[in-house]
Amino acid sequence: MRLGGSSLPLASSVPPPLIAYPGYPFLMTRVKVLPDHVINRIAAGEVVERPASVVKELVENAVDAGATRVDVELSVGGRSLVRVADDGCGMDHDDAVLALERHATSKLETAEDLDHISTLGFRGEALPSIAAVSRLRLSSCADPAEGGVEVTVEGGRILGVEGQARGRGTTVEVRDLFFNTPARRKFLHAPETELRHAQDAVVAMALARPEITFMLSHGGRTLIEAPPATSLDQRLRDLLRRRGLDTVHRFEAEGGGLRAWGLLAPGKGSGRPQLTLLVNGRWVRDRLLVGAVNRVLRAAGSGFGGSRVVLLLTAPPDAVDVNVHPAKTEVRFARSGAVFSLVERALRGVITTGQGQVEVRHFDSLGPSPSTQAAEPQAIAWSTPAGPATGPSLFSHPVYQPMDGEAKAFDEPRLGQAVARPTGGAKPGASDTPFGRLMGQYRRSFILLEDQHGLVIVDQHVAHERVLYDQILRRLDGEKAPSQRLLTPLLLEIDEAQAAAVPRLADVLNMVGLETDLFGPETVRISALPPDLDPEEARKVVEEILERATELDGVPERVAEILREELAASMSCRGAIKINHGLNETEQRALLDDLAHTDNPYRCPHGRPIILRLSQEEMERRLGRR
């Protein structure tokens, strides 16, 4: 019997047993032991999800082998080729062949070792799983004086074992991933998406081991070049230098035998945070840690949107279970509550320090007033160039709905008709906009109106954002977009994964007035802009959309369709007027009229409310009149 269970004479030479049941004749069993090649294919489905999984497993093997340099080469996002070379301890002839057997490993000997795992790999499943769904070539040497060995495998079958003269270390070449499992191969995504995931795997390992040199190339071009670094923050700067990283904050907290520390690089104020989570040097995706980090960043406000967070958690090996999933990306903590609290405390400390102290003033209060639900204001029918409005209420507010019995309290008047008012209290003036009577602008940020129910406050930024969002969606549906050509085109430096997404998104960007094309292998040129978007905001929009295109795990041909609403939301937010922007009366009225014709004038594309109403009843109660 060979190690790893690749052949079982008993299973192949002994016929299935006959089982006798009372009252029934002898029956042959239907339960059988699966052949090894089927077992390996099943295991591969758990370990090898995409090319990035291959990169992760092979780089981890290189680190465990004591490598001081790891070179990763990819082609077509890793779909055609993944090659990982290291200068680690290498393997001799017998070990190289045995390493391709399932559950063959040099990192464990007894069951007790599972409670004290200190290496990245330990299950002995990665190499045979990768070999089962690819064309693999393993070249290794432990002692150059004795020579090395090269093993060729296709679909889990060893085709040849030959001697080879080479230096100390190991090189694993994986070609045509999932060539023998078409159902899995068709679920691979666009090459730029797969490349981005592979980049993330290399970046994570480079951050976990700053003392090791990491190189990543794709299609002959170097994407990551990380020489040995003396500290984690220096390694992070090396990896992100293309993005113009200026500030890196270090955070740290300890307690209960645990240590949470890492780096926070503030983002540009928008977008999702980018998290790299390392537990005892192992790259993981853990919901507990993600939740702790996101909770702190959300509480800190929108200024930390797009931040880069590198979190390293050190814990005793017996306090962390890494044997949860074959891919080894999930962990469980013996004291999850303590871990969550520690991460929160560490990250909150650096954010509080960066924000400074805020003076807190105390005011005497009459105490909270009873919560009441304001009645839904009934909008007045409004005349437009297309003719007078007809039918019921112009809008139905999604939050402030009428109380039972109030929906018919006020008949919908037409323009020029008298409006029924509440019988008591102060009387409002006649409405002159779809939302009530215009009173003016407050602090160059909010438009104030009054209607039959009280005070109406309109956030001018999100109102304009809603207007632009609907306009952009119409352009994406075929309406011609206004566009202004630039005398000097804008040039935006991007990475290779983003560059590969430009042709797929060029038509969609052009539909909204952004004319873009590639200007070199890692540069995108913006030649025209819509008139409501300034050049700097246009750069950010294009960068955000290209970034999202490489992150999406959708069918490649549908990436542009999926990004339509995200593109509209991004452009509308960046193109909308900001706070502290003065509007004259004509501009205020135009904005309110445009808002009235949107699909949802009460919510911005991101879900924020546009209009706040303070009822007359509530004001009188607060002022002691009720």
C-alpha positions as CSV (number, residue, x, y, z in Angstrom):
1,M,0.0,0.0,0.0
2,R,1.4,3.4,-1.0
3,L,1.4,6.3,1.4
4,G,-1.4,8.7,0.8
5,G,-3.8,5.9,-0.2
6,S,-3.3,6.2,-4.0
7,S,-3.8,2.4,-4.3
8,L,-5.7,0.0,-2.1
9,P,-5.2,-3.6,-3.0
10,L,-8.0,-4.7,-0.7
11,A,-10.5,-2.4,-2.4
12,S,-9.5,-3.5,-5.9
13,S,-9.1,-7.3,-5.3
14,V,-11.9,-8.1,-2.9
15,P,-15.4,-8.1,-4.2
16,P,-18.1,-6.1,-2.4
17,P,-19.5,-8.0,0.5
18,L,-22.9,-9.5,0.5
19,I,-25.3,-8.4,3.3
20,A,-28.2,-10.5,4.5
21,Y,-31.4,-8.9,5.7
22,P,-34.1,-10.8,7.6
23,G,-36.6,-12.1,5.1
24,Y,-34.6,-10.8,2.1
25,P,-32.1,-12.5,-0.2
26,F,-28.5,-11.6,-0.2
27,L,-28.0,-8.1,-1.7
28,M,-24.8,-6.4,-2.9
29,T,-23.9,-3.1,-1.1
30,R,-24.4,0.1,-3.0
31,V,-21.9,2.0,-0.8
32,K,-18.4,1.9,-2.3
33,V,-15.0,3.5,-1.6
34,L,-14.3,6.1,-4.2
35,P,-11.2,5.8,-6.4
36,D,-8.3,8.1,-5.5
37,H,-8.6,10.3,-8.6
38,V,-12.3,11.1,-7.7
39,I,-11.4,11.8,-4.1
40,N,-8.7,14.2,-5.3
41,R,-11.1,16.0,-7.6
42,I,-13.5,16.4,-4.7
43,A,-10.8,17.7,-2.4
44,A,-9.6,20.1,-5.1
45,G,-13.1,21.7,-5.1
46,E,-12.6,22.7,-1.4
47,V,-8.9,23.8,-1.6
48,V,-8.7,25.3,-5.1
49,E,-11.4,27.9,-5.7
50,R,-9.5,30.1,-8.2
51,P,-6.0,30.9,-9.4
52,A,-5.5,33.0,-6.2
53,S,-6.0,29.9,-4.1
54,V,-3.1,28.2,-6.0
55,V,-0.9,31.3,-5.4
56,K,-1.8,31.3,-1.7
57,E,-1.1,27.6,-1.1
58,L,2.2,27.6,-3.0
59,V,3.5,30.8,-1.4
60,E,2.6,29.5,2.0
61,N,4.6,26.3,1.2
62,A,7.6,28.5,0.2
63,V,7.4,30.5,3.4
64,D,7.2,27.3,5.5
65,A,10.3,26.0,3.6
66,G,12.3,28.9,5.0
67,A,12.6,30.9,1.7
68,T,14.1,34.3,1.7
69,R,12.8,35.1,-1.8
70,V,9.6,34.1,-3.5
71,D,8.9,34.9,-7.2
72,V,5.3,34.5,-8.5
73,E,4.6,34.6,-12.3
74,L,1.1,34.7,-13.8
75,S,-0.4,34.6,-17.2
76,V,-4.0,35.5,-18.1
77,G,-4.8,36.2,-14.4
78,G,-3.4,32.8,-13.4
79,R,-5.9,30.9,-15.6
80,S,-3.1,29.8,-18.0
81,L,-0.1,29.8,-15.7
82,V,0.9,30.1,-12.1
83,R,4.6,29.7,-11.4
84,V,6.0,30.0,-7.9
85,A,9.7,29.7,-7.3
86,D,11.5,29.9,-3.9
87,D,15.0,29.5,-2.5
88,G,13.8,27.4,0.5
89,C,15.1,24.1,1.8
90,G,13.8,22.1,-1.2
91,M,13.0,18.4,-1.4
92,D,14.9,15.3,-2.4
93,H,13.6,12.7,-4.9
94,D,11.5,10.7,-2.5
95,D,10.0,13.7,-0.7
96,A,9.0,15.3,-4.0
97,V,7.1,12.3,-5.1
98,L,5.5,11.7,-1.8
99,A,4.4,15.3,-1.5
100,L,1.9,14.7,-4.2
101,E,0.1,12.1,-2.2
102,R,-3.0,13.2,-0.2
103,H,-2.3,14.0,3.5
104,A,1.4,13.6,3.1
105,T,3.1,16.4,5.1
106,S,6.3,17.2,7.0
107,K,4.6,19.5,9.4
108,L,2.6,17.1,11.6
109,E,3.3,13.8,13.2
110,T,0.7,13.2,15.9
111,A,-2.9,14.3,16.6
112,E,-1.7,16.5,19.5
113,D,0.3,18.6,17.0
114,L,-3.1,20.0,15.7
115,D,-3.4,21.9,19.0
116,H,-0.1,23.7,18.5
117,I,0.1,24.5,14.8
118,S,2.9,27.0,14.0
119,T,3.2,26.5,10.3
120,L,1.0,27.9,7.5
121,G,0.4,24.5,5.9
122,F,-0.3,21.3,7.7
123,R,-3.1,19.3,6.1
124,G,-1.0,17.9,3.1
125,E,-3.9,18.6,0.7
126,A,-2.7,21.6,-1.4
127,L,-0.3,20.0,-3.9
128,P,-2.4,16.9,-4.7
129,S,-5.5,19.0,-4.9
130,I,-3.9,21.5,-7.3
131,A,-2.3,18.6,-9.4
132,A,-5.8,16.9,-9.7
133,V,-7.2,19.9,-11.7
134,S,-4.2,21.1,-13.6
135,R,-1.1,20.3,-15.5
136,L,1.6,20.5,-12.8
137,R,5.4,20.4,-12.9
138,L,7.3,20.2,-9.6
139,S,11.0,20.9,-9.6
140,S,13.0,20.8,-6.4
141,C,16.4,20.3,-4.9
142,A,17.6,20.0,-1.3
143,D,21.3,19.5,-2.0
144,P,22.7,20.8,-5.4
145,A,25.6,18.3,-5.0
146,E,23.2,15.4,-5.2
147,G,21.0,17.0,-7.9
148,G,17.3,17.8,-8.0
149,V,14.2,16.1,-9.3
150,E,11.3,17.1,-11.7
151,V,7.9,15.5,-11.4
152,T,5.3,16.0,-14.1
153,V,1.6,15.5,-13.3
154,E,-1.6,15.9,-15.4
155,G,-5.0,15.7,-13.9
156,G,-3.7,13.9,-10.8
157,R,-1.7,11.2,-12.7
158,I,2.1,11.2,-12.5
159,L,3.5,11.2,-16.1
160,G,7.2,11.2,-15.3
161,V,9.9,11.6,-12.7
162,E,13.3,12.8,-13.9
163,G,16.6,13.9,-12.3
164,Q,17.5,17.6,-12.8
165,A,20.5,19.8,-12.1
166,R,19.4,22.9,-10.4
167,G,20.0,25.1,-7.3
168,R,18.5,24.7,-3.9
169,G,14.8,25.5,-3.7
170,T,11.5,24.6,-5.3
171,T,9.6,25.7,-8.4
172,V,6.0,24.7,-9.0
173,E,4.4,25.4,-12.3
174,V,0.7,25.1,-12.7
175,R,-0.9,25.3,-16.2
176,D,-4.4,25.2,-17.5
177,L,-6.2,25.3,-14.2
178,F,-9.5,23.3,-14.2
179,F,-8.7,22.0,-17.7
180,N,-10.4,18.7,-16.8
181,T,-13.3,20.2,-14.9
182,P,-15.1,22.5,-17.5
183,A,-17.9,23.2,-15.0
184,R,-15.5,24.8,-12.6
185,R,-13.5,26.6,-15.3
186,K,-16.5,28.4,-16.7
187,F,-17.1,30.0,-13.3
188,L,-13.7,31.7,-13.4
189,H,-14.1,35.4,-13.8
190,A,-12.4,38.0,-16.1
191,P,-8.6,37.8,-16.1
192,E,-8.3,41.2,-14.4
193,T,-10.6,40.0,-11.6
194,E,-8.6,36.8,-11.1
195,L,-5.4,38.9,-11.2
196,R,-6.6,41.2,-8.5
197,H,-7.4,38.3,-6.2
198,A,-3.9,36.8,-6.8
199,Q,-2.4,40.2,-6.1
200,D,-4.2,40.4,-2.8
201,A,-2.8,37.0,-1.8
202,V,0.8,38.1,-2.5
203,V,0.3,41.4,-0.8
204,A,-1.1,39.6,2.3
205,M,1.9,37.3,2.5
206,A,4.3,40.1,1.9
207,L,2.8,42.0,4.8
208,A,2.9,38.9,7.0
209,R,6.6,38.4,6.3
210,P,8.4,41.7,5.7
211,E,11.8,40.1,5.9
212,I,11.2,38.0,2.7
213,T,11.5,39.4,-0.8
214,F,8.4,39.0,-2.9
215,M,8.1,39.5,-6.6
216,L,4.9,39.3,-8.7
217,S,4.9,39.5,-12.5
218,H,2.1,39.2,-15.0
219,G,2.5,38.9,-18.8
220,G,6.2,39.8,-18.5
221,R,5.6,43.0,-16.4
222,T,6.4,43.4,-12.8
223,L,3.4,44.3,-10.6
224,I,4.8,43.8,-7.1
225,E,8.5,44.3,-6.1
226,A,8.9,44.1,-2.4
227,P,12.5,43.9,-1.2
228,P,13.2,42.9,2.4
229,A,11.9,45.6,4.8
230,T,12.9,46.4,8.4
231,S,9.3,47.1,9.5
232,L,5.7,46.5,8.6
233,D,5.0,50.1,7.9
234,Q,8.0,50.3,5.5
235,R,6.7,47.2,3.7
236,L,3.2,48.7,3.4
237,R,4.7,51.9,1.9
238,D,6.7,49.8,-0.6
239,L,3.6,47.9,-1.7
240,L,1.3,51.0,-2.0
241,R,3.8,53.6,-3.2
242,R,2.1,53.9,-6.6
243,R,-1.0,55.1,-4.8
244,G,0.8,58.0,-3.3
245,L,0.5,56.8,0.3
246,D,1.5,59.7,2.6
247,T,0.3,58.8,6.1
248,V,0.4,55.5,8.0
249,H,-0.8,55.2,11.6
250,R,0.3,52.4,13.8
251,F,-2.1,51.0,16.4
252,E,-1.6,48.4,19.1
253,A,-3.4,46.9,22.1
254,E,-2.7,43.9,24.4
255,G,-4.6,41.9,26.9
256,G,-5.3,38.4,28.1
257,G,-2.4,36.8,26.2
258,L,-3.6,38.5,22.9
259,R,-2.0,41.2,20.9
260,A,-3.7,43.2,18.2
261,W,-1.6,45.6,16.2
262,G,-1.2,46.9,12.7
263,L,-1.4,49.9,10.4
264,L,-4.1,52.3,9.2
265,A,-3.6,54.2,6.0
266,P,-6.5,56.8,5.7
267,G,-8.4,56.7,2.4
268,K,-9.8,59.4,0.3
269,G,-13.1,59.5,2.2
270,S,-15.1,57.2,-0.1
271,G,-15.3,53.6,-0.9
272,R,-15.1,50.4,1.1
273,P,-12.1,49.9,3.4
274,Q,-9.5,47.4,2.2
275,L,-8.7,44.9,5.0
276,T,-5.7,42.5,5.3
277,L,-6.2,40.2,8.3
278,L,-3.4,38.1,9.6
279,V,-3.7,35.7,12.5
280,N,-0.4,34.4,13.8
281,G,1.0,35.3,10.4
282,R,-1.8,33.5,8.5
283,W,-3.9,35.4,6.0
284,V,-7.6,34.9,6.9
285,R,-11.0,36.1,6.1
286,D,-12.8,36.2,9.4
287,R,-16.2,37.8,10.0
288,L,-15.5,38.5,13.6
289,L,-12.4,40.6,12.8
290,V,-14.0,42.3,9.8
291,G,-17.0,43.2,11.9
292,A,-14.8,44.7,14.6
293,V,-12.8,46.8,12.1
294,N,-15.8,48.0,10.2
295,R,-17.7,48.9,13.4
296,V,-14.9,51.3,14.4
297,L,-14.5,52.8,10.9
298,R,-18.2,53.4,10.6
299,A,-18.3,55.1,14.0
300,A,-15.4,57.3,12.9
301,G,-17.4,58.9,10.1
302,S,-17.1,59.1,6.3
303,G,-13.6,60.5,6.4
304,F,-12.3,56.9,6.7
305,G,-13.9,55.6,3.6
306,G,-11.4,53.7,1.4
307,S,-8.9,53.3,4.2
308,R,-6.3,50.5,4.1
309,V,-6.1,48.5,7.3
310,V,-3.6,45.8,8.1
311,L,-4.5,44.0,11.2
312,L,-2.2,41.4,12.9
313,L,-3.5,39.3,15.7
314,T,-1.1,37.3,17.8
315,A,-2.6,34.6,20.0
316,P,-1.4,31.4,21.6
317,P,-1.6,28.5,19.1
318,D,-4.0,26.6,21.4
319,A,-6.3,29.6,21.5
320,V,-7.0,29.6,17.7
321,D,-8.4,26.7,15.7
322,V,-7.1,27.0,12.1
323,N,-8.3,23.5,11.2
324,V,-11.8,24.7,10.2
325,H,-11.7,24.5,6.4
326,P,-9.4,22.9,3.9
327,A,-8.5,26.3,2.5
328,K,-7.3,27.4,5.9
329,T,-8.8,30.9,5.5
330,E,-11.2,30.5,8.4
331,V,-10.4,30.5,12.0
332,R,-12.2,30.1,15.4
333,F,-11.1,31.8,18.6
334,A,-11.4,30.2,22.0
335,R,-12.4,33.7,23.4
336,S,-14.1,35.5,20.5
337,G,-15.5,38.3,22.7
338,A,-12.1,39.2,24.0
339,V,-10.7,39.2,20.5
340,F,-13.5,41.5,19.2
341,S,-13.0,44.0,22.1
342,L,-9.2,44.0,21.8
343,V,-9.4,44.8,18.0
344,E,-11.9,47.6,18.6
345,R,-9.8,49.1,21.4
346,A,-6.7,49.1,19.3
347,L,-8.2,50.6,16.2
348,R,-10.3,53.1,18.1
349,G,-7.2,54.4,19.9
350,V,-5.4,55.5,16.7
351,I,-8.6,57.0,15.2
352,T,-9.3,59.0,18.4
353,T,-5.7,60.3,18.4
354,G,-5.9,61.3,14.8
355,Q,-9.2,63.2,15.3
356,G,-8.1,65.0,18.4
357,Q,-10.2,66.0,21.4
358,V,-13.7,67.5,20.9
359,E,-15.2,69.8,23.5
360,V,-18.5,68.5,24.8
361,R,-21.0,71.1,26.1
362,H,-23.8,70.2,28.4
363,F,-27.2,71.8,28.1
364,D,-30.2,71.7,30.4
365,S,-33.1,70.0,28.7
366,L,-36.8,69.9,29.4
367,G,-36.5,66.1,28.9
368,P,-37.5,64.0,26.0
369,S,-40.9,64.7,24.6
370,P,-43.2,61.8,23.7
371,S,-42.4,60.2,20.4
372,T,-45.0,61.0,17.8
373,Q,-45.4,60.1,14.2
374,A,-45.9,63.1,12.1
375,A,-48.6,63.1,9.6
376,E,-47.7,62.8,5.9
377,P,-47.9,66.2,4.2
378,Q,-50.1,66.2,1.2
379,A,-48.3,67.8,-1.7
380,I,-50.1,70.5,-3.7
381,A,-50.7,69.7,-7.3
382,W,-48.2,71.7,-9.3
383,S,-48.3,73.1,-12.9
384,T,-45.4,72.2,-15.1
385,P,-44.5,73.1,-18.7
386,A,-46.1,69.8,-19.7
387,G,-49.5,70.8,-18.3
388,P,-51.2,70.8,-14.9
389,A,-50.7,67.8,-12.7
390,T,-53.6,65.4,-12.3
391,G,-54.5,62.6,-10.0
392,P,-53.7,62.1,-6.3
393,S,-50.8,63.4,-4.3
394,L,-47.7,64.3,-6.3
395,F,-45.5,62.3,-3.9
396,S,-45.9,59.8,-1.2
397,H,-43.3,60.2,1.5
398,P,-41.6,56.8,2.3
399,V,-41.2,57.7,6.0
400,Y,-43.8,60.2,7.2
401,Q,-47.0,58.4,6.2
402,P,-50.4,59.7,7.2
403,M,-52.0,58.4,10.4
404,D,-55.1,56.3,10.0
405,G,-58.0,58.6,9.1
406,E,-55.7,61.4,8.0
407,A,-55.2,60.3,4.4
408,K,-58.4,62.0,3.4
409,A,-58.4,64.8,5.8
410,F,-57.2,67.2,3.1
411,D,-58.5,67.1,-0.4
412,E,-55.8,67.5,-3.1
413,P,-56.3,71.1,-4.4
414,R,-55.3,72.2,-7.8
415,L,-53.2,75.3,-8.5
416,G,-55.2,78.3,-7.6
417,Q,-57.6,76.6,-5.4
418,A,-57.9,77.3,-1.6
419,V,-56.0,74.8,0.5
420,A,-57.5,73.3,3.6
421,R,-55.4,74.1,6.7
422,P,-55.4,73.0,10.2
423,T,-57.8,75.0,12.2
424,G,-55.5,76.0,15.1
425,G,-52.0,77.4,15.4
426,A,-49.9,79.6,13.1
427,K,-51.0,79.7,9.5
428,P,-48.6,78.9,6.6
429,G,-48.2,81.1,3.5
430,A,-49.2,80.0,0.1
431,S,-47.1,77.3,-1.5
432,D,-44.9,78.4,-4.5
433,T,-42.9,75.2,-5.0
434,P,-43.8,71.5,-5.1
435,F,-42.7,71.2,-1.5
436,G,-44.2,74.3,0.0
437,R,-43.4,78.0,0.3
438,L,-39.8,78.9,-0.3
439,M,-38.3,80.7,2.7
440,G,-34.6,80.8,1.8
441,Q,-31.2,79.1,2.3
442,Y,-29.8,78.3,5.7
443,R,-26.0,78.5,6.1
444,R,-25.5,78.0,2.4
445,S,-26.3,74.3,2.8
446,F,-30.0,73.8,3.4
447,I,-33.1,75.1,1.7
448,L,-35.9,76.0,4.0
449,L,-39.6,75.9,3.2
450,E,-43.0,75.8,5.0
451,D,-46.0,73.7,4.1
452,Q,-49.4,73.1,5.7
453,H,-47.8,70.9,8.3
454,G,-44.7,72.8,9.4
455,L,-41.1,73.5,8.5
456,V,-39.5,71.6,5.5
457,I,-35.7,71.3,5.4
458,V,-34.0,70.2,2.1
459,D,-30.4,69.1,2.1
460,Q,-29.2,70.7,-1.2
461,H,-26.3,68.3,-1.7
462,V,-28.3,65.1,-1.6
463,A,-31.2,66.8,-3.5
464,H,-28.8,67.7,-6.3
465,E,-27.3,64.2,-6.1
466,R,-30.7,62.6,-6.6
467,V,-31.4,64.9,-9.6
468,L,-28.0,64.0,-11.2
469,Y,-28.5,60.3,-10.5
470,D,-31.7,60.1,-12.4
471,Q,-30.2,62.1,-15.3
472,I,-27.2,59.7,-15.5
473,L,-29.4,56.7,-15.5
474,R,-31.4,58.1,-18.4
475,R,-28.1,58.6,-20.3
476,L,-27.2,55.0,-19.6
477,D,-30.6,54.0,-21.1
478,G,-29.8,55.8,-24.3
479,E,-30.3,59.6,-23.8
480,K,-27.4,61.6,-25.2
481,A,-25.0,62.8,-22.6
482,P,-23.5,66.3,-22.8
483,S,-19.7,66.1,-22.9
484,Q,-16.9,68.7,-23.0
485,R,-13.5,67.8,-24.6
486,L,-10.4,68.7,-22.7
487,L,-7.6,70.7,-24.2
488,T,-5.2,68.7,-22.1
489,P,-6.4,65.1,-21.4
490,L,-6.2,63.8,-17.9
491,L,-3.8,60.9,-17.3
492,L,-4.5,58.4,-14.5
493,E,-1.9,55.8,-13.4
494,I,-3.6,52.4,-12.8
495,D,-2.4,48.9,-12.3
496,E,-2.6,46.1,-14.9
497,A,-5.7,44.6,-13.5
498,Q,-7.5,47.9,-13.8
499,A,-6.1,48.5,-17.3
500,A,-7.5,45.2,-18.5
501,A,-11.0,46.4,-17.4
502,V,-10.8,49.7,-19.4
503,P,-12.0,48.3,-22.8
504,R,-14.9,46.6,-21.1
505,L,-16.1,49.8,-19.4
506,A,-15.2,52.3,-22.1
507,D,-18.6,52.3,-23.8
508,V,-20.4,52.7,-20.4
509,L,-18.2,55.6,-19.4
510,N,-18.7,57.2,-22.8
511,M,-22.5,57.0,-22.4
512,V,-22.3,59.3,-19.3
513,G,-19.9,61.7,-21.0
514,L,-16.6,60.3,-19.8
515,E,-14.4,59.5,-22.8
516,T,-11.6,57.2,-21.8
517,D,-9.0,54.9,-23.4
518,L,-5.7,53.3,-22.6
519,F,-2.6,55.5,-23.0
520,G,0.1,53.0,-22.4
521,P,0.0,49.7,-20.4
522,E,-0.8,51.2,-17.1
523,T,-2.3,54.6,-17.9
524,V,-5.8,55.6,-18.8
525,R,-6.5,58.8,-20.7
526,I,-9.6,60.9,-20.0
527,S,-10.3,63.1,-23.0
528,A,-13.8,64.4,-22.3
529,L,-16.0,65.1,-19.2
530,P,-19.6,65.8,-18.5
531,P,-20.1,69.6,-17.7
532,D,-21.2,68.9,-14.1
533,L,-18.0,67.0,-13.1
534,D,-14.7,68.8,-12.5
535,P,-11.5,67.1,-13.6
536,E,-10.3,66.0,-10.1
537,E,-13.7,64.4,-9.3
538,A,-13.6,62.7,-12.8
539,R,-10.3,61.1,-11.9
540,K,-11.8,59.7,-8.7
541,V,-14.9,58.4,-10.5
542,V,-12.9,56.5,-13.1
543,E,-10.5,55.1,-10.5
544,E,-13.4,53.9,-8.3
545,I,-15.2,52.2,-11.1
546,L,-12.1,50.5,-12.4
547,E,-11.3,49.3,-8.9
548,R,-14.8,47.9,-8.5
549,A,-14.6,46.2,-11.9
550,T,-11.6,44.2,-10.7
551,E,-13.3,43.2,-7.4
552,L,-16.6,42.0,-8.8
553,D,-17.2,38.2,-8.9
554,G,-19.7,38.3,-11.6
555,V,-19.8,37.0,-15.2
556,P,-17.1,39.0,-17.0
557,E,-19.5,40.1,-19.8
558,R,-22.0,41.5,-17.2
559,V,-19.5,43.6,-15.3
560,A,-20.5,46.8,-17.1
561,E,-24.2,46.1,-16.6
562,I,-23.6,45.5,-12.8
563,L,-21.7,48.7,-12.5
564,R,-24.3,51.0,-14.1
565,E,-26.0,52.0,-10.8
566,E,-22.7,52.3,-9.0
567,L,-21.3,54.5,-11.7
568,A,-24.4,56.7,-11.6
569,A,-24.2,57.0,-7.8
570,S,-20.5,57.8,-7.8
571,M,-20.8,60.5,-10.5
572,S,-23.9,62.1,-8.9
573,C,-22.3,62.2,-5.5
574,R,-19.1,63.8,-6.8
575,G,-20.9,66.1,-9.3
576,A,-23.5,67.5,-6.8
577,I,-23.2,70.9,-5.2
578,K,-21.6,70.8,-1.8
579,I,-22.4,72.4,1.5
580,N,-21.4,76.0,1.9
581,H,-22.4,76.7,-1.6
582,G,-24.6,79.7,-2.0
583,L,-27.7,79.4,-4.2
584,N,-29.8,82.4,-5.4
585,E,-33.6,82.2,-5.3
586,T,-33.8,81.1,-9.0
587,E,-31.3,78.3,-8.5
588,Q,-33.1,77.1,-5.3
589,R,-36.5,77.0,-7.2
590,A,-34.9,75.2,-10.2
591,L,-33.3,72.6,-7.9
592,L,-36.6,71.9,-6.1
593,D,-38.5,71.6,-9.4
594,D,-35.9,69.2,-10.7
595,L,-36.1,67.2,-7.5
596,A,-39.9,67.0,-7.8
597,H,-39.5,65.2,-11.1
598,T,-37.2,62.5,-9.9
599,D,-38.3,58.9,-9.2
600,N,-37.7,59.2,-5.5
601,P,-37.4,62.8,-4.2
602,Y,-37.0,61.7,-0.6
603,R,-34.0,59.5,-0.7
604,C,-30.5,59.9,-2.3
605,P,-29.0,57.0,-4.3
606,H,-27.1,55.9,-1.1
607,G,-30.3,55.8,1.0
608,R,-29.8,59.1,2.9
609,P,-32.9,61.2,3.5
610,I,-33.2,64.4,1.4
611,I,-36.0,66.1,3.2
612,L,-36.6,66.6,6.9
613,R,-40.0,67.9,8.2
614,L,-40.6,69.4,11.6
615,S,-44.3,69.6,12.1
616,Q,-46.0,72.7,13.6
617,E,-47.5,70.5,16.3
618,E,-44.0,69.3,17.3
619,M,-42.6,72.9,17.4
620,E,-45.5,74.1,19.6
621,R,-45.0,71.2,21.9
622,R,-41.3,71.9,22.2
623,L,-42.1,75.6,22.9
624,G,-44.6,74.8,25.6
625,R,-47.7,75.8,23.6
626,R,-49.3,72.3,23.9
